[in-house]
Amino acid sequence: MNPKKISLKKFVDRRGYLLELLPKEFKKKFIYFIITKSKKNVLRGLHYDKNLQEEKLVFLLEGKILDVCVNLKKKDKSNIKYYNTLKRGDCLYIPKGFAHGYKCIGENNVLIYFLSKFYNVNNNKGINWKDETLKINWKIKKPIISSKDNNLPNFK
């Protein structure tokens, strides 16, 4: 399975709306939830768990991002990158075996992460955003990035 946008059910009436963030038909279990807020030109990632067992559901509350997923389980290294532009209200499912990162395009970008695993510093791994093997087209030369993410190892 590859990363894919999920259509969410929205129920609207005169009071406003109700939005199902995790559709009933979506048979996944998430146990850890986080929110990130980032300004324009922030780049986060590429992160993954070392056992390649984490699944993610990313919901964009506000803003616009370029989301990038890299399939780490695929033997054939061609065609392993998945790009999605997400805007407010979009939801993306990221299956097991993928590294994940994003570049913030909007002025203010707020994401909710639904994760199948609790964060564990010993299991947290990553790939450098400017890795020459992957050649990800981030469309940015000097992102705002943490020193931790900027010093991640290259893809092997």
C-alpha positions in Angstrom: 0.0 0.0 0.0 1.2 3.5 -0.8 0.4 6.9 0.9 -3.0 8.1 -0.1 -5.3 10.9 0.6 -8.4 10.0 2.6 -11.8 11.4 2.0 -13.4 12.5 5.3 -17.1 12.7 6.0 -18.4 16.1 6.8 -21.9 16.7 8.3 -23.1 20.3 7.8 -26.2 22.0 9.3 -27.1 25.5 10.3 -24.9 25.4 13.4 -21.7 24.5 11.5 -20.2 21.1 10.8 -18.9 17.9 12.3 -15.9 16.2 10.6 -14.9 12.6 11.1 -11.1 12.6 11.3 -10.9 8.8 11.4 -13.6 7.3 9.2 -15.3 4.2 10.6 -14.5 2.1 7.6 -10.8 2.9 8.1 -9.7 -0.2 10.2 -6.6 1.2 11.7 -5.7 1.8 15.4 -3.9 5.0 16.4 -2.7 5.4 20.0 -0.6 8.6 20.0 -1.7 12.1 18.8 0.4 15.2 18.3 -0.1 18.7 16.8 2.6 20.6 15.1 2.6 24.3 14.2 5.1 25.6 11.7 5.6 28.8 9.8 6.3 29.2 6.1 9.5 27.5 4.7 9.9 25.2 7.7 11.0 21.7 6.6 10.4 18.7 9.0 11.7 15.2 8.3 12.3 12.8 6.8 11.4 10.6 9.9 10.6 6.9 10.4 10.7 4.3 13.1 13.6 1.9 12.8 11.4 -1.2 12.8 9.3 0.3 9.9 6.1 -0.6 11.8 4.6 2.9 12.4 1.5 4.1 10.5 0.5 7.7 10.4 -2.6 9.7 9.5 -1.8 13.4 8.9 -4.7 16.0 9.0 -4.0 19.6 8.0 -5.9 21.9 10.2 -4.5 25.1 8.7 -2.1 26.1 5.9 -0.6 24.2 3.0 2.3 21.8 2.8 4.3 19.7 0.3 4.3 16.3 1.9 6.9 13.7 0.9 7.0 10.0 1.7 9.8 7.6 0.8 9.1 3.8 0.6 11.9 2.2 2.6 10.7 -1.4 2.0 10.8 -1.3 -1.8 13.8 -3.2 -3.2 13.7 -1.3 -6.5 15.0 2.2 -5.6 13.3 3.8 -8.6 9.9 5.4 -8.1 10.0 5.3 -4.2 9.0 8.9 -3.6 5.5 10.1 -3.1 4.6 13.8 -3.3 1.3 15.2 -2.1 0.3 18.9 -1.8 -2.0 19.1 1.2 -4.2 22.1 2.0 -6.5 22.8 4.9 -8.9 19.9 5.6 -6.8 17.3 3.7 -5.9 14.0 5.3 -3.1 11.7 4.2 -2.6 8.0 5.3 1.0 6.9 5.5 1.4 3.1 5.8 4.2 1.2 7.5 7.6 1.3 5.9 7.7 4.9 4.9 9.9 7.9 5.9 7.9 11.1 6.1 8.6 14.8 5.9 7.0 18.0 4.7 7.8 21.6 3.7 5.4 24.3 4.8 4.1 26.5 2.0 1.4 28.4 3.9 2.1 31.2 6.4 0.9 29.2 9.4 0.6 25.4 9.1 -1.0 23.3 11.8 -1.1 19.5 11.5 -2.6 16.7 13.7 -0.7 13.4 13.6 -2.5 10.2 14.5 0.2 7.6 15.1 0.1 3.8 15.7 3.2 3.9 18.0 4.2 6.1 20.9 7.3 8.2 20.3 10.5 6.4 21.4 13.8 8.3 21.0 15.6 4.9 20.5 13.4 4.0 17.6 13.3 7.4 15.9 15.4 7.5 12.7 15.6 9.8 9.7 17.1 10.6 6.3 18.8 13.9 5.4 16.4 16.2 3.5 19.0 17.0 0.8 20.2 13.5 0.2 21.8 13.1 -3.2 20.5 9.6 -3.8 16.8 10.5 -3.3 17.0 13.9 -5.0 13.7 15.1 -3.5 12.5 18.2 -5.2 11.6 20.3 -2.1 11.6 23.5 -4.2 13.6 25.3 -1.5 17.3 26.1 -1.1 17.4 27.3 2.5 14.6 25.9 4.6 14.1 26.6 8.3 15.1 23.2 9.7 16.1 21.9 13.1 19.8 21.0 13.6 18.7 17.5 14.4 17.0 17.1 11.0 19.8 19.0 9.2 22.3 16.5 10.5 20.4 13.3 9.7 22.3 10.6 7.8 22.0 10.1 4.1 19.9 7.4 2.5 21.7 4.1 1.9 
